[in-house]
Amino acid sequence: MLYQISAVSSVLVLLAVSAAGVPSTDEDAAIAWLDWYNTRAQDVFYRNSEASWAYSTNITDETQQRQVASSLETSQFLQEIAQNATALWDWSGMSFDTKRKLDSISYIGMRNQTKLERLTNVQSEMRRIYSTAKVCETVSGQQECMVFEPDLVRELAEGRDYDRLQFIWDGWREAAGPPLRPLYEEFVSLSNEAARDDGFDDNGANWRSWYEVDTFEQDLENIFEELKPLYLNLHAYVRRKLRDTYGTRVSLTEPIPAHLFGNMWSQQWNNIYDLVEPYPGKPGGIDVTPKMVELNYDTDRMFRVSEEFFTSLGLGAMPASFWERSMLERPADGREVVCYASAWDFSRDRDFRIKMCTDVTMEELLTVHHEMGHIQYYIQYADQPVIYRGGANPGFHEAVGDVLALSVATPKHLNEIGLLDTVAEDPDADINFLMATALEKIAFLPFGYMMDKWRWKVFDGQITPENMNQEWWRLRQQYQGIVPPVTRSEQHFDPGCKFHIPADVPYIRYFVSFIVQFQFYEAMCNASGHTGPLYKCDFYRSPQAGQLLGDMLKLGSSRPWPEAMEAITGRRDMTARPLLQYFEPLTDWLRQNNTASGAKTGWPQFEAWTSGVTKTTGSMTAVTVFCLLCCLISSLMV
């Protein structure tokens, strides 16, 4: 307590100095002030997390009001800190660490308090609309409504009826999209103003600055172009297989209708593995969901299995409070909640939680590992000052759980933990396994890349309010080779039907994650002593692999990300080489298979805006169910 009083006294003296227009160059005093900030910030962030958690796990008017008030309090606190930092200190001649800390808290954001309050409420309202939207239909004279998770997710994953899939796809967009559009236009204007207040050209430029590399956009473009041939071959193969299932509704040369991939956004295609399996009847395309059911897996066991993987590497176990305070299943008491999986760091008392409406499936088991990866990152950098409690860059945070999931999904590992009876040594089974993995990892890449390309263009004005939906579909056709199954217009707002748009979560982190996770994976496999093909590596129970990962995680954001990358991989840049090496056998197989079948890669650049498919009508109608609520998600989401 005496130390805190001393720090505050230093601040009061320096405020008087600052009033005379003389920022201090006294680094010892600046360090004391930063220590004072660290203590106070933990309390402010904790209160904000508590309010956001209360809202996300119980959407009511009361929790909405508390959450908005807490968010405004946090924003005002950060503004005061930023103003004081620039008024109190001249850090140009201070050490790297002190400069980095002061730089990171010197951004003020929206200065106009009325507009700040409006921005906060707009963000909250967008999340409310998304989180409470439902798709309803008339069944036997009764209206039945489906929530996004698990109802719509299951319908798309398991359904194979073209028209039913189209209804689900279109119903969600009719329910969630149009109400979001005017709010999103207002959000863009306000967030750009806030970014300009901090010296950025627009909010997209603000987001890109987090990566601390001047060549970031060009680096991503180079990596995408390097990966594009693999995606094009996968797309051509899947298109041909979907033609076998849906007939002439799928062209062999044009973009694929977007509702046929088993996923609401066509971002990952693993749910249609049964339609595209290279060698039917051979093992490899593993779905251990039936085995999980047979072994009476439940939510708790899924999370305990994930925790045991981390502890087998010598990394930290979950604190007791994690199990007591997390929401790992949809509540049975009828509460409206935000089911979208997210990991939370409450910034104090080693309070880490996950919010997830878990289902017992293999896909969800991998999602559990992803979210637990965030928690492990929180655990490892918990001793850093709050300023440095973050990933080396946003993509690093997303990659940690996924790098473990690469190991978890191997037949060797699933066999070791009792979820797979035998491991086949069969080249055909290997191709099946790599195909299943590619439907998740490679299929995602263009979507992960174009999401923020669209937002960056919206922020900088290249895309206007008059053509937001049209440009969304132009980019989706250009990068993914998909088209909407029904006609779209500017009455719709299809980007808003992806959680991260109304939740204001930048998405390029996931593209970065899908690249760097293979770099991490290769490094950890090498540390574990693995020999043989990279895709067969399981570093389970390797303390050497755990030490390598843990040392990097402990850095938090205290060093620029190239240094963190070098700490784990030995090089300072992002590269697609390990990813391409991992999929090399599948790449060769796809080329040979497409050539033998005469399948063409790519698609013509026709106008995706005027789909020729007629919209299905009938007794089913989509509605948005509004509750007088809102949602603010304060954590990292998948």
C-alpha positions as CSV (number, residue, x, y, z in Angstrom):
1,M,0.0,0.0,0.0
2,L,2.9,2.4,0.7
3,Y,4.2,1.7,-2.8
4,Q,0.9,2.7,-4.3
5,I,0.7,5.9,-2.3
6,S,4.2,6.7,-3.4
7,A,3.2,6.1,-7.0
8,V,0.2,8.3,-6.7
9,S,2.2,11.1,-5.0
10,S,4.6,11.0,-7.9
11,V,1.7,11.4,-10.3
12,L,0.3,14.4,-8.4
13,V,3.7,16.1,-8.6
14,L,4.1,15.3,-12.2
15,L,0.6,16.6,-13.0
16,A,1.7,19.9,-11.6
17,V,4.8,19.8,-13.8
18,S,2.7,18.9,-16.8
19,A,0.4,21.8,-16.2
20,A,3.4,24.0,-16.9
21,G,3.8,22.2,-20.3
22,V,6.9,20.2,-19.3
23,P,6.4,16.4,-19.7
24,S,8.9,14.5,-17.5
25,T,11.8,12.4,-18.8
26,D,12.3,10.7,-15.4
27,E,12.0,7.0,-16.2
28,D,11.9,5.8,-12.6
29,A,8.9,8.0,-12.0
30,A,7.3,6.8,-15.2
31,I,7.8,3.2,-14.1
32,A,6.2,3.9,-10.8
33,W,3.2,5.5,-12.6
34,L,2.9,2.5,-14.8
35,D,2.8,0.2,-11.7
36,W,0.0,2.3,-10.3
37,Y,-1.8,2.1,-13.7
38,N,-1.4,-1.7,-13.7
39,T,-3.1,-2.1,-10.3
40,R,-5.9,0.2,-11.1
41,A,-6.5,-1.2,-14.6
42,Q,-6.9,-4.7,-13.3
43,D,-9.8,-3.5,-11.1
44,V,-11.4,-1.6,-13.9
45,F,-11.0,-4.5,-16.4
46,Y,-12.3,-7.0,-13.9
47,R,-15.5,-5.0,-13.3
48,N,-16.0,-4.7,-17.1
49,S,-15.5,-8.4,-17.6
50,E,-17.9,-9.2,-14.8
51,A,-20.6,-7.0,-16.3
52,S,-20.0,-8.4,-19.8
53,W,-20.1,-12.0,-18.5
54,A,-23.3,-11.3,-16.6
55,Y,-24.9,-10.1,-19.8
56,S,-23.6,-12.8,-22.1
57,T,-24.8,-15.6,-19.7
58,N,-28.1,-14.0,-18.9
59,I,-29.5,-11.5,-21.5
60,T,-31.9,-9.1,-19.8
61,D,-32.6,-5.4,-19.7
62,E,-30.9,-5.1,-16.4
63,T,-27.7,-6.9,-17.5
64,Q,-27.7,-4.9,-20.7
65,Q,-27.8,-1.6,-18.8
66,R,-25.0,-2.7,-16.4
67,Q,-22.8,-3.9,-19.3
68,V,-23.2,-0.7,-21.3
69,A,-22.5,1.5,-18.2
70,S,-19.4,-0.6,-17.4
71,S,-18.1,-0.4,-21.0
72,L,-18.4,3.4,-20.9
73,E,-16.6,3.5,-17.6
74,T,-13.8,1.5,-19.0
75,S,-13.6,3.6,-22.1
76,Q,-13.5,6.8,-20.0
77,F,-10.8,5.3,-17.8
78,L,-8.6,4.4,-20.8
79,Q,-9.1,7.9,-22.2
80,E,-8.0,9.5,-19.0
81,I,-4.9,7.2,-18.8
82,A,-4.0,8.0,-22.4
83,Q,-4.4,11.8,-21.9
84,N,-2.2,11.6,-18.7
85,A,0.4,9.5,-20.3
86,T,1.0,12.0,-23.1
87,A,0.8,14.9,-20.7
88,L,3.0,13.5,-18.1
89,W,5.8,11.8,-20.0
90,D,8.3,12.4,-22.7
91,W,9.4,8.8,-23.3
92,S,11.4,9.3,-26.4
93,G,14.7,8.7,-24.6
94,M,13.4,5.9,-22.2
95,S,14.2,2.2,-22.4
96,F,12.4,-0.1,-25.0
97,D,10.2,-1.6,-22.3
98,T,9.0,1.7,-20.9
99,K,8.4,3.2,-24.3
100,R,6.5,0.1,-25.4
101,K,4.2,0.3,-22.4
102,L,3.5,4.0,-22.7
103,D,3.0,3.7,-26.4
104,S,0.4,1.0,-25.9
105,I,-1.8,3.1,-23.6
106,S,-1.5,6.4,-25.3
107,Y,-4.4,6.0,-27.7
108,I,-7.4,8.0,-26.6
109,G,-10.1,6.8,-29.0
110,M,-13.4,8.7,-29.4
111,R,-13.0,12.1,-27.7
112,N,-16.6,13.2,-28.0
113,Q,-18.4,11.6,-25.0
114,T,-21.8,11.8,-26.5
115,K,-20.6,9.9,-29.6
116,L,-18.7,7.5,-27.5
117,E,-21.9,6.6,-25.7
118,R,-23.7,6.2,-29.0
119,L,-20.9,4.0,-30.4
120,T,-21.1,1.8,-27.3
121,N,-24.9,1.4,-27.6
122,V,-24.7,0.7,-31.3
123,Q,-22.2,-2.1,-30.8
124,S,-24.4,-3.5,-28.0
125,E,-27.5,-3.4,-30.1
126,M,-25.9,-5.1,-33.0
127,R,-24.8,-8.0,-30.8
128,R,-28.3,-8.2,-29.3
129,I,-29.9,-8.5,-32.7
130,Y,-27.5,-11.3,-33.8
131,S,-27.7,-13.2,-30.5
132,T,-31.5,-13.2,-30.4
133,A,-32.3,-13.8,-34.0
134,K,-34.3,-17.0,-34.7
135,V,-35.6,-18.8,-37.9
136,C,-39.2,-19.9,-37.6
137,E,-41.5,-22.1,-39.6
138,T,-45.0,-23.5,-39.5
139,V,-45.1,-27.2,-38.7
140,S,-48.5,-28.9,-38.4
141,G,-50.2,-25.5,-37.9
142,Q,-47.8,-24.5,-35.1
143,Q,-45.0,-22.0,-35.3
144,E,-41.6,-23.5,-34.3
145,C,-38.5,-21.4,-34.0
146,M,-34.9,-22.5,-34.3
147,V,-31.9,-20.8,-32.5
148,F,-28.6,-20.6,-34.3
149,E,-26.9,-23.0,-31.9
150,P,-27.5,-25.9,-31.9
151,D,-30.6,-25.9,-34.2
152,L,-29.4,-24.2,-37.4
153,V,-25.9,-25.5,-37.1
154,R,-27.1,-29.1,-36.9
155,E,-29.5,-28.6,-39.8
156,L,-26.7,-27.4,-42.1
157,A,-24.2,-29.9,-40.9
158,E,-26.4,-33.0,-41.3
159,G,-28.9,-32.0,-44.0
160,R,-28.5,-33.0,-47.6
161,D,-31.8,-31.7,-49.1
162,Y,-31.0,-28.8,-51.4
163,D,-34.2,-26.9,-50.8
164,R,-34.2,-27.4,-47.0
165,L,-30.6,-26.2,-46.8
166,Q,-31.5,-23.2,-48.9
167,F,-34.4,-22.3,-46.5
168,I,-32.1,-22.5,-43.4
169,W,-29.4,-20.5,-45.2
170,D,-31.7,-17.8,-46.4
171,G,-33.8,-17.8,-43.2
172,W,-30.9,-16.9,-41.0
173,R,-29.9,-14.0,-43.4
174,E,-33.5,-12.7,-43.5
175,A,-33.7,-12.8,-39.7
176,A,-30.3,-11.3,-38.7
177,G,-29.1,-9.2,-41.6
178,P,-31.6,-6.4,-42.5
179,P,-32.0,-5.1,-38.9
180,L,-28.3,-4.8,-38.6
181,R,-27.6,-2.8,-41.7
182,P,-28.4,0.8,-40.6
183,L,-26.6,0.2,-37.3
184,Y,-23.5,-1.1,-39.0
185,E,-23.4,2.0,-41.3
186,E,-23.6,4.1,-38.2
187,F,-20.9,2.0,-36.5
188,V,-18.5,2.4,-39.4
189,S,-18.8,6.2,-39.3
190,L,-18.3,6.4,-35.5
191,S,-15.5,3.9,-35.3
192,N,-13.7,5.7,-38.1
193,E,-14.0,9.0,-36.2
194,A,-12.5,7.3,-33.1
195,A,-9.6,6.0,-35.2
196,R,-8.9,9.3,-36.8
197,D,-8.9,10.9,-33.3
198,D,-5.8,8.7,-32.7
199,G,-4.1,9.6,-35.9
200,F,-5.2,6.7,-38.1
201,D,-6.7,7.2,-41.6
202,D,-9.6,4.9,-40.7
203,N,-10.5,2.0,-38.4
204,G,-9.0,-0.6,-40.7
205,A,-5.6,1.1,-40.5
206,N,-6.0,1.0,-36.7
207,W,-6.5,-2.7,-36.8
208,R,-3.6,-3.4,-39.1
209,S,-1.3,-1.4,-36.8
210,W,-1.6,-4.1,-34.2
211,Y,0.7,-6.3,-36.3
212,E,3.6,-3.9,-36.1
213,V,4.9,-4.7,-39.6
214,D,4.8,-2.1,-42.4
215,T,4.5,-4.8,-45.1
216,F,1.7,-6.7,-43.4
217,E,-0.9,-6.5,-46.2
218,Q,1.6,-7.4,-48.9
219,D,2.9,-10.3,-46.8
220,L,-0.6,-11.7,-46.5
221,E,-1.2,-11.3,-50.2
222,N,2.0,-13.1,-51.0
223,I,1.1,-16.0,-48.7
224,F,-2.4,-16.2,-50.1
225,E,-1.1,-16.4,-53.7
226,E,1.3,-19.2,-52.6
227,L,-1.6,-21.2,-51.2
228,K,-4.1,-20.4,-54.0
229,P,-3.3,-23.4,-56.2
230,L,-4.0,-25.8,-53.4
231,Y,-7.4,-24.2,-52.7
232,L,-8.3,-24.1,-56.4
233,N,-7.6,-27.9,-56.7
234,L,-9.6,-28.6,-53.6
235,H,-12.5,-26.4,-54.8
236,A,-12.6,-28.1,-58.2
237,Y,-12.6,-31.6,-56.6
238,V,-15.4,-30.7,-54.2
239,R,-17.5,-29.0,-56.9
240,R,-17.4,-32.2,-58.9
241,K,-18.4,-34.3,-55.9
242,L,-21.3,-31.9,-55.1
243,R,-22.4,-32.2,-58.7
244,D,-22.7,-36.0,-58.1
245,T,-25.0,-35.3,-55.2
246,Y,-27.1,-32.4,-56.4
247,G,-27.0,-32.8,-60.2
248,T,-27.1,-29.8,-62.5
249,R,-27.9,-27.4,-59.6
250,V,-24.1,-27.5,-59.2
251,S,-22.2,-26.4,-62.3
252,L,-18.8,-28.0,-63.1
253,T,-17.3,-24.7,-64.1
254,E,-19.0,-22.0,-62.1
255,P,-19.0,-20.9,-58.5
256,I,-20.7,-23.3,-56.0
257,P,-24.0,-22.4,-54.3
258,A,-23.0,-21.2,-50.8
259,H,-25.5,-23.3,-48.8
260,L,-24.1,-26.8,-49.7
261,F,-20.9,-26.8,-47.6
262,G,-22.4,-27.9,-44.2
263,N,-21.6,-24.5,-42.7
264,M,-23.6,-21.3,-42.5
265,W,-20.8,-19.2,-44.0
266,S,-19.2,-21.8,-46.3
267,Q,-16.0,-21.1,-44.3
268,Q,-15.2,-24.8,-43.5
269,W,-16.4,-27.8,-45.3
270,N,-15.6,-30.7,-42.9
271,N,-19.3,-31.5,-42.4
272,I,-19.6,-32.7,-46.1
273,Y,-16.7,-35.1,-45.8
274,D,-19.1,-38.0,-46.5
275,L,-19.9,-36.5,-49.9
276,V,-16.3,-36.0,-51.0
277,E,-14.4,-38.8,-49.4
278,P,-11.6,-39.9,-51.7
279,Y,-11.6,-43.6,-50.7
280,P,-15.0,-44.6,-49.4
281,G,-14.8,-47.4,-46.9
282,K,-11.2,-46.7,-46.0
283,P,-10.3,-45.2,-42.6
284,G,-8.8,-41.8,-42.3
285,G,-11.6,-39.4,-42.5
286,I,-12.1,-39.7,-38.8
287,D,-15.2,-38.7,-36.9
288,V,-15.0,-40.1,-33.4
289,T,-18.4,-38.7,-32.4
290,P,-20.1,-42.2,-32.3
291,K,-17.2,-43.4,-30.1
292,M,-17.6,-40.4,-27.8
293,V,-21.3,-41.2,-27.4
294,E,-20.5,-44.9,-26.8
295,L,-18.0,-44.0,-24.1
296,N,-20.5,-41.6,-22.4
297,Y,-18.5,-38.5,-23.1
298,D,-20.1,-35.4,-21.7
299,T,-19.1,-31.7,-21.6
300,D,-16.9,-32.1,-18.4
301,R,-15.0,-35.0,-19.9
302,M,-14.3,-33.1,-23.1
303,F,-12.8,-30.2,-21.2
304,R,-10.8,-32.6,-18.9
305,V,-9.4,-34.4,-21.8
306,S,-8.2,-31.1,-23.3
307,E,-6.7,-30.0,-20.0
308,E,-4.8,-33.3,-19.7
309,F,-3.2,-32.7,-23.1
310,F,-1.8,-29.4,-21.9
311,T,-0.6,-30.8,-18.5
312,S,1.0,-33.7,-20.4
313,L,3.3,-31.1,-22.0
314,G,4.2,-29.7,-18.6
315,L,1.9,-26.7,-19.0
316,G,-0.6,-25.3,-16.5
317,A,-3.8,-26.9,-15.2
318,M,-7.0,-24.9,-15.0
319,P,-7.5,-23.1,-11.7
320,A,-10.4,-24.4,-9.6
321,S,-12.3,-21.2,-10.3
322,F,-12.3,-22.1,-14.0
323,W,-14.5,-25.1,-13.4
324,E,-16.7,-23.2,-10.9
325,R,-17.4,-20.1,-13.0
326,S,-17.3,-21.1,-16.7
327,M,-20.5,-21.7,-18.7
328,L,-19.8,-24.9,-20.6
329,E,-23.3,-25.8,-21.6
330,R,-26.5,-23.9,-22.6
331,P,-28.3,-23.3,-19.3
332,A,-31.3,-25.5,-18.8
333,D,-33.3,-22.7,-17.1
334,G,-34.4,-21.0,-20.3
335,R,-32.1,-18.0,-20.0
336,E,-31.1,-16.2,-23.3
337,V,-27.3,-16.5,-23.6
338,V,-24.6,-15.8,-26.2
339,C,-23.6,-19.3,-27.2
340,Y,-20.8,-18.4,-29.4
341,A,-17.7,-20.0,-27.9
342,S,-15.3,-17.6,-26.3
343,A,-12.5,-17.6,-23.7
344,W,-12.3,-14.8,-21.1
345,D,-9.4,-13.3,-19.0
346,F,-10.9,-11.3,-16.2
347,S,-7.5,-9.6,-15.7
348,R,-7.3,-10.3,-11.9
349,D,-7.2,-13.1,-9.4
350,R,-6.3,-15.7,-12.2
351,D,-9.9,-15.7,-13.1
352,F,-10.2,-17.4,-16.5
353,R,-13.5,-18.7,-18.0
354,I,-15.0,-20.2,-21.1
355,K,-18.5,-19.6,-22.4
356,M,-19.7,-22.3,-24.8
357,C,-22.9,-24.3,-25.5
358,T,-20.9,-27.5,-26.0
359,D,-22.3,-30.4,-28.0
360,V,-20.8,-33.9,-27.8
361,T,-19.1,-34.2,-31.2
362,M,-15.6,-34.4,-32.5
363,E,-15.8,-31.0,-34.1
364,E,-16.8,-29.5,-30.7
365,L,-13.9,-31.5,-29.0
366,L,-11.5,-29.6,-31.3
367,T,-13.3,-26.3,-30.5
368,V,-12.8,-27.1,-26.8
369,H,-9.0,-27.4,-27.5
370,H,-9.1,-24.1,-29.3
371,E,-10.7,-22.3,-26.5
372,M,-8.6,-24.0,-23.9
373,G,-5.6,-22.8,-25.9
374,H,-6.7,-19.2,-25.2
375,I,-6.9,-20.1,-21.5
376,Q,-3.4,-21.6,-21.5
377,Y,-2.1,-18.4,-23.1
378,Y,-3.7,-16.4,-20.3
379,I,-2.2,-18.7,-17.7
380,Q,1.3,-18.5,-19.1
381,Y,1.4,-14.7,-19.3
382,A,-0.5,-14.0,-16.1
383,D,2.6,-12.7,-14.4
384,Q,3.1,-10.0,-17.0
385,P,1.8,-6.5,-16.3
386,V,-1.7,-6.1,-17.7
387,I,-0.4,-4.0,-20.6
388,Y,1.4,-7.2,-21.9
389,R,-1.4,-9.7,-21.3
390,G,-2.2,-10.4,-24.9
391,G,-0.9,-12.4,-27.8
392,A,2.3,-11.5,-29.6
393,N,-0.2,-10.6,-32.3
394,P,-3.9,-11.5,-32.5
395,G,-3.2,-14.5,-34.7
396,F,-0.9,-16.0,-32.2
397,H,-3.7,-16.2,-29.6
398,E,-5.9,-18.0,-32.1
399,A,-3.2,-20.5,-33.1
400,V,-2.3,-21.9,-29.7
401,G,-5.3,-24.2,-29.3
402,D,-5.3,-25.1,-33.0
403,V,-1.8,-26.3,-32.9
404,L,-2.8,-28.7,-30.2
405,A,-5.8,-29.7,-32.2
406,L,-3.6,-30.7,-35.1
407,S,-1.9,-33.2,-32.8
408,V,-5.2,-34.3,-31.1
409,A,-6.8,-35.1,-34.5
410,T,-4.1,-37.5,-35.6
411,P,-5.2,-41.2,-35.6
412,K,-2.2,-42.0,-33.4
413,H,-3.5,-39.6,-30.6
414,L,-7.1,-40.6,-30.9
415,N,-6.1,-44.2,-30.6
416,E,-4.0,-43.4,-27.5
417,I,-6.8,-41.8,-25.7
418,G,-9.3,-44.5,-26.6
419,L,-11.4,-42.8,-29.2
420,L,-10.1,-44.8,-32.2
421,D,-9.7,-48.6,-32.1
422,T,-7.1,-49.1,-34.7
423,V,-4.6,-47.0,-36.7
424,A,-4.3,-48.0,-40.3
425,E,-1.0,-47.8,-42.1
426,D,-2.5,-47.2,-45.6
427,P,-1.7,-44.5,-48.1
428,D,-5.4,-44.3,-49.1
429,A,-6.3,-43.8,-45.4
430,D,-3.7,-41.0,-45.3
431,I,-5.3,-39.2,-48.2
432,N,-8.7,-39.5,-46.5
433,F,-7.2,-38.0,-43.3
434,L,-5.6,-35.2,-45.2
435,M,-8.8,-34.5,-47.1
436,A,-10.8,-34.2,-43.9
437,T,-8.2,-31.8,-42.5
438,A,-8.1,-29.8,-45.7
439,L,-11.9,-29.3,-45.6
440,E,-11.3,-27.5,-42.3
441,K,-7.9,-25.8,-42.9
442,I,-7.6,-25.1,-46.6
443,A,-11.2,-24.4,-47.3
444,F,-11.1,-21.7,-44.7
445,L,-8.2,-19.7,-46.1
446,P,-10.0,-17.5,-48.7
447,F,-12.8,-16.7,-46.3
448,G,-10.4,-15.9,-43.5
449,Y,-8.6,-13.6,-45.9
450,M,-11.5,-11.8,-47.6
451,M,-13.6,-11.0,-44.4
452,D,-11.4,-8.1,-43.3
453,K,-10.5,-7.2,-46.9
454,W,-14.2,-6.3,-47.1
455,R,-14.2,-4.5,-43.8
456,W,-11.0,-2.5,-44.6
457,K,-12.6,-1.4,-47.9
458,V,-15.8,-0.4,-46.0
459,F,-13.7,1.6,-43.5
460,D,-11.6,3.4,-46.1
461,G,-14.6,4.2,-48.3
462,Q,-13.8,2.0,-51.3
463,I,-17.0,0.2,-50.4
464,T,-20.0,2.5,-49.7
465,P,-23.3,2.1,-47.9
466,E,-24.9,1.8,-51.3
467,N,-23.0,-1.4,-52.4
468,M,-22.0,-3.1,-49.2
469,N,-23.8,-6.4,-49.9
470,Q,-23.0,-6.4,-53.5
471,E,-19.2,-6.0,-52.8
472,W,-19.5,-8.7,-50.1
473,W,-20.6,-11.2,-52.7
474,R,-18.1,-10.0,-55.3
475,L,-15.3,-10.7,-52.9
476,R,-16.8,-14.0,-51.9
477,Q,-17.0,-15.1,-55.6
478,Q,-13.5,-13.8,-56.3
479,Y,-11.7,-15.5,-53.4
480,Q,-13.9,-18.5,-52.5
481,G,-15.7,-19.3,-55.8
482,I,-19.1,-19.4,-54.2
483,V,-22.4,-17.6,-55.0
484,P,-25.6,-17.1,-53.0
485,P,-28.3,-19.7,-53.8
486,V,-31.0,-17.0,-53.9
487,T,-31.1,-13.5,-55.3
488,R,-29.6,-10.9,-53.0
489,S,-30.0,-7.1,-52.9
490,E,-29.0,-4.1,-50.8
491,Q,-32.1,-4.8,-48.8
492,H,-30.0,-7.5,-47.2
493,F,-26.9,-7.3,-45.1
494,D,-25.3,-10.7,-45.4
495,P,-21.9,-9.8,-43.8
496,G,-23.8,-9.1,-40.6
497,C,-24.9,-12.7,-40.4
498,K,-21.4,-13.7,-39.5
499,F,-20.9,-13.2,-35.7
500,H,-17.6,-11.3,-36.0
501,I,-19.1,-8.4,-38.0
502,P,-21.8,-7.2,-35.5
503,A,-19.5,-8.2,-32.6
504,D,-16.7,-6.0,-34.0
505,V,-14.1,-8.7,-33.8
506,P,-11.3,-8.3,-36.4
507,Y,-11.0,-11.5,-38.5
508,I,-7.6,-11.4,-40.2
509,R,-6.2,-12.9,-37.0
510,Y,-7.7,-16.3,-38.1
511,F,-6.0,-16.2,-41.4
512,V,-2.8,-15.4,-39.7
513,S,-3.5,-18.2,-37.2
514,F,-4.0,-20.8,-39.9
515,I,-0.6,-20.0,-41.2
516,V,1.4,-19.7,-38.0
517,Q,-0.1,-22.7,-36.3
518,F,1.6,-25.0,-38.9
519,Q,4.9,-23.2,-38.1
520,F,4.4,-23.8,-34.4
521,Y,3.3,-27.4,-35.1
522,E,6.5,-28.1,-37.1
523,A,8.7,-26.6,-34.4
524,M,7.0,-28.5,-31.6
525,C,7.1,-31.8,-33.6
526,N,10.8,-31.3,-34.1
527,A,11.3,-30.6,-30.4
528,S,9.4,-33.8,-29.5
529,G,11.7,-35.9,-31.7
530,H,9.1,-36.7,-34.3
531,T,10.3,-38.3,-37.5
532,G,8.3,-39.0,-40.6
533,P,5.5,-37.1,-42.4
534,L,4.5,-33.9,-40.6
535,Y,0.8,-34.8,-40.7
536,K,1.5,-37.9,-38.6
537,C,3.1,-36.0,-35.7
538,D,1.6,-36.2,-32.2
539,F,3.6,-34.4,-29.5
540,Y,1.4,-35.5,-26.7
541,R,3.4,-36.0,-23.4
542,S,6.4,-34.2,-24.8
543,P,7.8,-31.8,-22.2
544,Q,10.3,-30.5,-24.7
545,A,7.5,-29.4,-27.0
546,G,5.6,-27.9,-24.0
547,Q,8.7,-26.0,-22.9
548,L,9.1,-24.5,-26.4
549,L,5.5,-23.4,-26.5
550,G,5.4,-22.2,-22.9
551,D,8.5,-20.0,-23.2
552,M,6.9,-18.2,-26.1
553,L,3.5,-17.8,-24.4
554,K,5.0,-16.3,-21.3
555,L,6.2,-13.3,-23.4
556,G,2.7,-12.2,-24.0
557,S,2.9,-9.0,-26.0
558,S,6.0,-7.8,-24.3
559,R,8.1,-8.2,-27.5
560,P,7.2,-7.6,-31.2
561,W,5.7,-10.7,-32.7
562,P,8.7,-11.5,-35.0
563,E,10.8,-12.0,-31.8
564,A,8.1,-14.4,-30.3
565,M,8.0,-16.2,-33.7
566,E,11.8,-16.6,-33.6
567,A,11.6,-17.9,-30.0
568,I,9.5,-20.9,-31.1
569,T,10.4,-21.5,-34.8
570,G,13.9,-20.0,-35.2
571,R,12.7,-17.5,-37.9
572,R,11.1,-14.1,-37.7
573,D,8.5,-14.2,-40.4
574,M,5.3,-15.9,-41.4
575,T,5.7,-18.6,-44.1
576,A,3.3,-21.1,-45.7
577,R,6.1,-23.7,-46.1
578,P,5.1,-26.0,-43.2
579,L,1.4,-25.9,-44.2
580,L,2.3,-26.8,-47.8
581,Q,4.6,-29.5,-46.5
582,Y,1.8,-30.9,-44.3
583,F,-0.6,-31.2,-47.3
584,E,1.9,-32.1,-50.0
585,P,0.6,-35.7,-50.5
586,L,-3.0,-34.4,-50.9
587,T,-1.8,-31.6,-53.2
588,D,-0.3,-34.2,-55.5
589,W,-3.3,-36.4,-55.3
590,L,-5.8,-33.6,-56.1
591,R,-3.8,-32.5,-59.1
592,Q,-3.7,-36.1,-60.5
593,N,-7.4,-36.8,-59.7
594,N,-8.6,-33.5,-61.3
595,T,-6.5,-34.1,-64.4
596,A,-7.7,-37.6,-64.8
597,S,-11.4,-36.6,-64.4
598,G,-11.0,-33.6,-66.7
599,A,-12.1,-31.2,-63.9
600,K,-11.3,-27.6,-64.5
601,T,-10.0,-25.3,-61.7
602,G,-11.4,-21.8,-61.1
603,W,-14.6,-20.1,-62.3
604,P,-15.6,-17.3,-64.7
605,Q,-15.9,-13.8,-63.3
606,F,-19.7,-13.4,-63.9
607,E,-22.0,-11.2,-61.8
608,A,-22.7,-13.1,-58.6
609,W,-25.3,-10.5,-57.7
610,T,-28.0,-11.8,-60.0
611,S,-28.2,-15.5,-59.0
612,G,-30.4,-17.5,-61.4
613,V,-31.8,-19.7,-58.6
614,T,-35.4,-19.1,-57.7
615,K,-36.1,-18.5,-54.0
616,T,-38.1,-21.3,-52.4
617,T,-41.4,-20.2,-50.8
618,G,-44.0,-22.1,-48.8
619,S,-45.3,-22.4,-45.2
620,M,-41.9,-21.6,-43.8
621,T,-41.1,-18.0,-42.8
622,A,-38.1,-16.5,-41.2
623,V,-38.5,-13.9,-38.5
624,T,-36.3,-12.1,-36.1
625,V,-37.3,-12.5,-32.5
626,F,-36.4,-9.4,-30.6
627,C,-35.8,-9.3,-26.8
628,L,-35.2,-6.0,-25.3
629,L,-31.6,-7.0,-24.6
630,C,-28.1,-6.5,-25.9
631,C,-24.8,-8.4,-26.0
632,L,-21.2,-7.4,-25.5
633,I,-18.6,-10.1,-25.9
634,S,-15.3,-9.1,-24.3
635,S,-13.2,-12.0,-25.2
636,L,-11.6,-13.8,-28.1
637,M,-13.8,-15.9,-30.3
638,V,-13.3,-18.6,-32.8
